Amino acid sequence: MSQEFIYHRIARSIEHQIKKQVYKIGDKLPSVREICREKGVSMNTALNAYYYLESKGLIASRPQRGYFVSYSHQKFPELPETSRPIMDEGADETENLIARVFSVLGTDSHVNFSLGVPDISLLPAAKINKSLTRAMRELPNNGIMYDSIQGNQKLRNQIAKGSLSWDGKLSEDDLVTTPGCMGALSLSLMSITKKGDVLVTESPVYFGVLQLAKSLGLQVLELPTHPETGIEIEALQQTINSTKVSACLLVSNFNNPTGSCMPDEHKEAVVKLLEYHHIPLIEDDLYGDVFFGNHRPKSCKSFDQSGNVLWCGSMSKTLVPGYRVGWTAPGRFKEKIISTKLYQSVSSTGIVQEAVGNFLETGRYENHLRKLRSILYSNSILYLKAIGTYFPEGTKVSRPTGGFLIWIQLDPKVDTAHLFQEALKHKISIAPGRMFTLQNQYKNCIRLSYGMPWSERIDESLKVLGMLAKQTLCR
């Protein structure tokens, strides 16, 4: 067992006790020597466990006295309410807001809390570039010619092997590669729906899904969603009973924007419900690899017995956003997907898929993910602590157990579209909640990314956001 795993295990055990109020704010923790004796570990391992907790702001050291609890999960803001979507369309407002937010993305002078990918400093750019060089050297014709329509074989093989971690049991022949996860979702919707069909999804949900569905002429029904457990199954059942639903699209693990993760029993129930009614389920599992627990959460695809689930994923949020490498395991819809892909793109971009396949094959991806998860987990704690300290009283915040997105619900008097404009004056960009719906709702909500390394600048920017939100309330 590695030293890294041991100190993480010790740290999380202590954090669990802090969360359960075994150790309260101000309580002294066991000394480093006591940890060494009780756990049978080295002094260095025990210190690393405390350094890890200290980096998240949960404990603090006092010279000559030891380590003390400095913060508790009990002080985090309350969770946002379960969404109750209203049928009052306002898509034009959504599009305008998205355009305004994207107008400042890529601007280095801004703190981009609105950017839905990890910071470049958290991605292994040099190592993936080596994989790209290897791909150019090893592919036939240096990767210049067309690749298989189904996609790069090495990549599909590595994705299939990785599916064992969530009981996927896929083979490389089950997979079709795509240009990013949005490419997978797009191919799926184009293959199984037609103009006028009804698509059901969570609410709030990633704005790209809403705009894609709208461009295809689909009717979108946004259903009630809990900030921790995802879509409300009873609401889904009622909708199916009263409406002819053609497809369902869910972000099962660490939803964008709320961070919710469907429990396994919910995933299984949804899969069985949709299978019974012959309604295809498009599963966006883009964030599943960025988990903070001991193991990767299962996917809806884990419970698929009939090929009714079109499982979609990508490396865009965890490794190489610009490579646009994604895939789908479309089950019984595989031939339709391949046919649609042929008409849309003729072939796959073999060279970048080979590069990612190489990276996975060497084991570097798992090593990278372990570091990324650790940093993002620490960030999530620090963000929750800062929001609880700086934002107005009554602010409610999601508590993600993976991914890198937080959903904030402010007082109904706060218009976050206006807050967005005020924040821009301070070189801060946020994603207003109104972006994540086609209805007239979530105007007092924000999605923030904690995918940037924690720094004084990040802390100060959150403090400014909190101040601006308080000023809005005072008007």
N, C-alpha and C positions, 0 to 999 in steps of 0.2 A: 504494500500500500504506500503510495507516494506521500512525502511530507506535505505537499500542497493540499492533498485531500484530507489529511489528518487535521491540519490547523483550521481548514474550512469547517470541518465537522464539529470541532470544539467551539468555534465561533458561533456557528448556527445554533448549537445547543444552548449556549449562554443567551443568545438573542431570543430564543424561544422562551427562556425563563423570564427575560425582561418583558417580553410581550404578554406573558401570562401573569405579570405583576409579582412573580416570586422575588425578583429584585426590583425595587422601586427607585425612582429618582433620588439620588443622594446616597443610596446603599453602597457599601464597599463590596467589591467582588473578591473572590478568592485570590490570594497572592499567586505570583508566577510560580513560586516553589510548590505551592499547594496543587496547582494545575499539573505540574510536572509529576508530582507524587501520585495524584489520583488517576491521571490518565496514562501514566507510564510513558511520557514523551520527553523530548529534550527541552532545555531552556529556550532554544531558538524557536521551536515549534509553538510553545506556549506564548512567547512574546508576539509571534506572527499572528496568533489568534486575536490577541488584544489590539495589535496594530490595525488589524482588519476591522474590528468593531469601532475603533477610534476613528478610522477613516470615514466611517458612515455617520459619525456624530452621535453614536449611541452611548459611548463611554468617554471618560476623560481621565488622564493621569494626573496625580498630585505628587510632586516631589517628596520623596521619603515616606509617602503614605500609601501608595498603590493606585489601583484603578477603581473608579466610582461610576455608577450609572448617571449619565447626564441628560438622557432623553428617553422617552418611552413611546411605544406605539399607541398608547392610550391617549397621547396628546395630538395624534394625527386628526385632521378634520374628519367629519362624518362622510359617509359615502353619498354620492349623488342618488337621486330618486330613480326608481324604475321608470323608463320612458313611457309615455302615453301619447303616441303620435296622433296628430289631428289631420283630418283630410281637408287641408286648406292650401292649395298649391301656390307656390311662389318660386318656380324654377329659375326665372330670370334673375331674381335677386341672388340666388345661389351662384349662378354663373358669373355675375358681376363681382361678387365677393371673391370667388376663386381667382379670377383674373387679377384683382388688386393684390391678393396675397402673393401670387406667383411673380408679380412684377418686381419684387425685391429679393426673391430667392437667388442665390449665387452671388449676393453682394457681401463681400468679406467685411465690410464696415459694420454690418448688422449682426446682432445676436439672433440667429434664426431658430427660435423655438418652434417655428411653423414647419421646419424641414423634417419630413418623415423618413429620414435615413440616418444611420450613425455618422458621426464626424469622420472625415477622411483619416484623421490621426488614429482612429480605432480600427482601421482596416489594414490588412497586410499587403500594401501596394507592391513593395519590392518583391515579395515572394510570389505573388500572383503573376507579376511580370515575367519572372523566371519560367513559370509554367507556360506562359504564352510563347516565350522563345522556344521552349521544348516542343510545343505544339507545331510551330512553324517548321521545325526541323524534322519532326517525325511523321507528320501527315503526308499522305500521297499528294504530289504536286504542290507541296508546301501549304496546303489548305486553300489554294486558289480556286479549285473547281467546286461544282455543286456537291453538297453533302446529301445523305439520305433524307427523304422527306420526313421520315419518322424521327430523325435526329441523330446526333452523335452517339455511337454505340457505347463508348467508354463512359460518357456522362450518364446515360440511361442505366448502365450496369452499376455505377456507383450509387445512384439515387435508389435503385432497387435494393442494394445491400443495406443502405441506410434505413430503409423502411422497416427493417426488423426491430429497430429501437421503439417503434410505436405499434408493433404487431401488424404491419402493413402487408408483409408477405408478397411483395410485388416481384415480378421478373422484369428484365429490361424490355421485353416485348410488350409489356403492359403500358409502357410510357411513350409519350410523344413530346418532343421538346418544342418550346415556344419562345417568342421574344419577350421575356419577363413574365411575371405573374399576370399582369394585365393582358398580355397576349393570350395566356391560357384561359382567362375568364372570357375574353372576347371571342375566341374560337368556340368555347363551350356554349355561350349564349347564341351565337350565330348558327350553331349546329343543331340546337334542340328547341329553339323558339322561333316565332315569326312575329311580324308587326301586329300589335294589338293584344298579344298574349300578356297574361298577368304573371309578374315575378314578385315573390315575397322575399323580404330580407329583414335584417335587424334595423333598429333605429335608436341612435344615430348609426350611420355606416359610412365607410370611406367614400368621399365625393366622386372618385373615379368610377366606382361601380354605378352610382346614380347617373352620372353623365353618359356612361357607356350604354346603360339600359335605355335612357331617353333617346340617344342617337339611333338605336335600333327600333324605336317606336314601341317599346314595351310599356305596359302600365305597371308602375311600382307600388306595391303595398308595403309600407313600413310598419313593422309590428313591435309591440312593447318588448323592451329589452332591459334586463337587470345588469347593473354595472359590474357584478362579479360573475354571474352564471350565464349571461347571454340571453338569447331569445326565450321568451316565455312560451313554453310548450302548449299550454292551454289556449293561448291566443292563436298559435299556429293551427291547432286542431279546429278551433271555431272558424277561422278563416277558410280552411279547406272545406269545412262543412257548408259554408255559405257562398263560396266563390269558386269558379273554375280556375284553379291555379295551374299554370303550365310548368313552372320551375321555381326552385328555392335556392337562394344564394346566401351562404353563411360564412362568416369569418370565425372559425371554431375556436382557435387558440390565440389569446391575447389580441382581441379585436381592435381594429383601427376604426374609431378613435378611443373607445372606452377602456381598453385593456382587459375586458372580460374574457374568461376562459370557461367554456362549457364543461361541466363535470362529465365524467365518463357515462354515467347513467342517463344524462340528458342527451348526449350524443347518440347512444344506442336507441333511446326512445324516439328521437327525431328520425333516425335512419329507418327504423321499423315503420313509423307512421307514414313517411313519404313513400316507402317501398309498397306499403299496402295500397296506397292511392295512386301508384304508378306516376309519381311526381319526381322528376330527376332532382338530385341535390348537387349543386355546384359548391364545392368546399374550397374556400380560400384559406390555405394553411401556411401562409407566407411567414408567420412569426413563430411557428412551433418550435424551432431549434433554439430560440432565445428564452429558455425557461430558467427560473431561479430556484426551483426545487431540486430534488435528487435525481429526477429522470424526466425525459421528454413526455409531455402529455400525449395521450392517444389522439387519433384523428377520427372523424366520422367514418372515414374509409376503413378504419380498423374493424368496424362492425358491419361492413357491406358484404352481403351474401349473394347479391344478384347482379352486381355491376351497375347499380343505380346511382352511385356516387362518382362524380367527376372531381377527383382530388387534384388541386392546383397548388404549385409552389414555385419558389424562385430563390436565387442567390442575391437578388437586388438589395435586400435589407440586411444581409449578414456578411457579404463578401465583396461583390463588385457591382454596384448600382449601374455603372455605365456599360457593362457588357450585355445587359438585357438577356440574361440566361434564365429561362423558366421551363416549366414542364406541366403536363397533366397526365394523370392515370385515369382515363375516361371510362373504364369499364365497358359496358355494352355499347357505348357510343363511339368506340375507337375508330371504326371505319368512317363514320361521319366526320369526326374531327380531322382525320388524315385527309379526307376529301376537301374539307373546307380550307385546311392549311395549304393544300396544293394550289387551290385557286387564289389564295391570298398572298402567298409568299414563294411558291415554287419549291424552295429548299430551306434548310436551316443554315445558320451561320456557324459552320463547322469548327472554325479555328478557335473562337472564344469558348465554345462548348468543350472542345478538346482540352483547352487550358484549364477550365474549371474541373473537368474530369481528372486531369493530372493532379490537381491540387487535392482533390478528395482521395485519390488513390494513395498518395503518400502519407495520409494521416494528418496533414497540416491543418485541414479544416477543423477537425475536432480540437486540436491544440489552440487554434485561434478562437473557437467558440468558447472554450473554457475561460480564457482571458476576457473576452467580450462580455460574457454573462456576469462575471465577477464585477467588472467596472459598471455595467448598467444596473446591476442590483444595488450597488453602493449609491449610484446616482439617484435611483428611485427613492431611497431612504432620505437622502439629503434634500431632494426636491420637496418631498412631503413635509419634511421638517421646516423648510424655508417657507412654503406656502402657508403652513399652519401658523407661522410666526408673523409673516408680513401681510397676508391678505385679510380682507375684512372679516369680522366675526360672522359666523354663519356660513362661510364658504364650505362647500362640500367637494370632496376629491376622491376619485377612484383609487384603488390600491392594487395595481397590477402585479401579478406573480410571474411576469415575463414580458418580453417585448421592450419597447422604449417610449411608450406614449401614456400620458396622463390626461384624464378628462376632468375638467373643473366646472362646477356649477356655482355661479355667483347669485347674489340677490337679484330677483326679477327686475329691479330698477336699473341694473347695469346692462347697457347695450354694448356687447363686445365688438360689434362692427365699429362703433365709435371708439371703443378702447383700443382697437387695432390702429386706427388713425393717430390717436394720441401717443401710442407706444412707438410708432414709426418716428416721431419727432425726437425720441430718445434712442434711435437706432436699434429698436427691438421689434421683432416680427413675431406675431402669434397667429394661430389658426382659429378664427371665430367659429363658434358652434353652428351657426347658420349654414356653413359650408357642407355640413354632413347630413343634410336632409333636403327633400324637395318641398317640404311643407313649411309653414310659417311658425317655426319653433326653434328652441335652443339658442335664442338671441342673447341669453345671459350665460352662455357656456363657452369654454375655450378648450382646445386640444393643445397640449404642450408636449414637445419632445424632450426627453432627457438623454438624448444620444450624443451630447457634447461633453467632453471632459469637464468635471467640476472645477471651478476656479472662482477667484474673487469677482471676476467680471460677471459670471453667471449668477452668483449670489446677489450682487448689486442689481443686476437686471431684474431678478425676481422681486427684489425689494422695491424697485421703481414701479413694476407692474402692480404690486399690491397697493402702493401709494396712489397710483392713477385710478385703480378700482375704488378706493376709499373716497377719492375726490369726486368721482362720478356719483357716488351715493349721497354726497353732501350737497349736490346741486338741487 
